[in-house]
């Protein structure tokens, strides 16, 4: 679906979409590594990567919902 917003909102949307997409790709192996270290009870190394994994995962989750809302609800075609 084509984004219908214009001006500054359009630039904001595509910046948000780009950061969301890149970090969504990055977060997948980070989650796997974090989970594997927790399962193996390697909590020192787990904590080191979990400090980065959790905030990035939360960012990707929230921006995914925001991108969806902007695309399908806030700026949809009339």
C-alpha positions in Angstrom: 0.0 0.0 0.0 1.3 3.5 -0.8 1.7 5.9 2.1 -0.7 8.8 1.6 0.9 11.4 4.0 2.7 14.4 2.6 5.4 16.8 3.8 7.2 16.3 7.1 4.9 13.4 8.0 6.0 11.5 4.9 9.7 12.0 5.7 9.1 11.0 9.3 7.2 7.8 8.2 9.9 6.7 5.8 12.7 7.4 8.4 10.7 5.4 11.0 10.1 2.6 8.4 13.8 2.4 7.5 15.0 2.2 11.1 12.3 -0.3 11.9 13.2 -2.5 9.0 16.9 -2.5 9.6 16.6 -3.2 13.3 14.0 -5.9 12.7 16.7 -7.8 10.7 19.4 -7.1 13.3 17.2 -8.2 16.3 16.5 -11.7 15.1 20.0 -13.1 15.6 20.4 -11.1 18.8 17.3 -12.7 20.3 18.5 -16.1 19.3 21.9 -15.5 21.0 20.3 -14.0 24.1 17.9 -16.9 24.4 20.6 -19.5 23.8 22.8 -18.0 26.5 20.0 -18.0 29.0 19.1 -21.6 28.3 22.7 -22.6 28.8 22.8 -20.6 32.1 25.6 -18.4 30.8 24.1 -15.4 32.6 27.2 -13.2 32.6 27.3 -13.2 28.8 23.5 -13.3 28.6 23.3 -10.1 30.6 25.8 -8.4 28.4 23.8 -8.9 25.2 20.4 -8.6 26.8 21.1 -5.0 27.8 21.1 -4.3 24.0 18.5 -6.8 22.9 15.6 -5.7 25.1 15.6 -2.0 24.2 16.0 -2.8 20.5 13.3 -5.4 20.6 11.0 -2.9 22.3 11.8 -0.3 19.7 11.1 -2.6 16.8 7.8 -3.7 18.4 6.6 -0.2 19.0 7.7 1.2 15.7 6.0 -1.8 13.9 2.7 -0.8 15.5 3.2 2.8 14.7 4.1 2.1 11.0 1.0 0.0 10.7 -1.2 2.7 12.3 0.2 5.4 10.1 -0.2 3.4 6.9 -3.6 1.9 7.4 -5.4 4.2 9.8 -4.0 7.7 10.1 -3.2 8.5 6.5 -5.2 6.1 4.4 -6.7 7.0 1.1 -10.2 8.5 1.3 
